Amino acid sequence: MTPLRLGTRGSSLALAQARSVATLLGDAEIVEIATAGDADRARGDKSRWTGALEAALLAGEIDLAVHSAKDVPSALAPGTEIVATPRRAEPHDVLIGERTLDDLREGARVGTSSVRRRAQLLAARPDLSVVDLRGNVDTRLRKLAEGSHDAVVLAVAGLKRLGRSEGVPMPVDVMTPAPGQGCLALEARREDARVAELAGALTDRSALVRLTAERAVVEALDATCHTPVAAYATLDGDLLSLDAFVGLPDGSSWIRDRLDGDAGAPGALGREVGARLLAAGAGELLAEAERLQTA
């Protein structure tokens, strides 16, 4: 049987993720694909990370695209579908430089490239100086060590996939993770039953249920990567709990919500939370955040 070809971005983190999937599948070839996001990390929407992989998928150059679920737009390329969600890695964000936000000095410089993290940092500590920090994990940690920042915020999952363990995870009610953070989403051609069967065996029910609820919030809000939106679901038996956050990039206005629901209907719970946020004014916040980020 011909080995599956796994398409992935060429970053160290993306390759580590793809290798983990290849190991689970037992025999797979990894194909590196350059994306628009790799060429220009500062511009465009989520499709800049996924578009080239989806094009290669539809062209038959790869059999399976391996994505960080948080980078996957709510609308996939026509003719493709997510066929598997392996076991979720640690989804929280981590503060590196101090143990907690309260321990940071007044006016401390905190680095992040995420508008979601920026909004929540400033919602909790308006005095902070949140500065743009880009590059891979090693680059960001090097800048912290050089003293240009007092702290940085990164994803625990990314650190662990690279064999690192710095920092202290932040509470969800302070820093709600991005929808799908810590999850991998495996995308295939819709008509490729062989790939769907092989990859589908990797699916973890808890990861799939939680990811479905979180992505439903984003879809209900019609959110983009320019807007500070967070959603994080936890599963306890048949009880699914969903936390969500929407705010302005400067932290001056924000909305949080938490709702419990049936694990058998994760999409419905996500849509209900999205509707509750919209009823509380999330639409206006998102429109203003989009205007500010794209001006």
HELIX and SHEET records of a PDB file:
HELIX    1   1 SER A   12  LEU A   25  1                                  14    
HELIX    2   2 ALA A   36  ALA A   39  1                                   4    
HELIX    3   3 SER A   47  LEU A   58  1                                  12    
HELIX    4   4 ALA A   69  ASP A   71  5                                   3    
HELIX    5   5 LEU A  101  ASP A  103  5                                   3    
HELIX    6   6 VAL A  115  ALA A  124  1                                  10    
HELIX    7   7 VAL A  137  ALA A  145  1                                   9    
HELIX    8   8 VAL A  156  ARG A  161  1                                   6    
HELIX    9   9 ALA A  193  GLY A  200  1                                   8    
HELIX   10  10 ARG A  205  LEU A  221  1                                  17    
HELIX   11  11 PRO A  266  ALA A  279  1                                  14    
HELIX   12  12 ALA A  282  THR A  294  1                                  13    
SHEET    1   A 5 ALA A  28  GLU A  32  0                                        
SHEET    2   A 5 LEU A   4  THR A   8  1                                        
SHEET    3   A 5 LEU A  64  SER A  68  1                                        
SHEET    4   A 5 LEU A 184  ARG A 189 -1                                        
SHEET    5   A 5 THR A  80  ALA A  84 -1                                        
SHEET    1   B 5 SER A 129  ASP A 132  0                                        
SHEET    2   B 5 ARG A 109  THR A 112  1                                        
SHEET    3   B 5 ALA A 151  ALA A 155  1                                        
SHEET    4   B 5 ASP A  93  ILE A  96 -1                                        
SHEET    5   B 5 VAL A 168  PRO A 169 -1                                        
SHEET    1   C 3 VAL A 229  ASP A 236  0                                        
SHEET    2   C 3 LEU A 239  GLY A 247 -1                                        
SHEET    3   C 3 TRP A 254  ASP A 262 -1                                        
END                                                                             
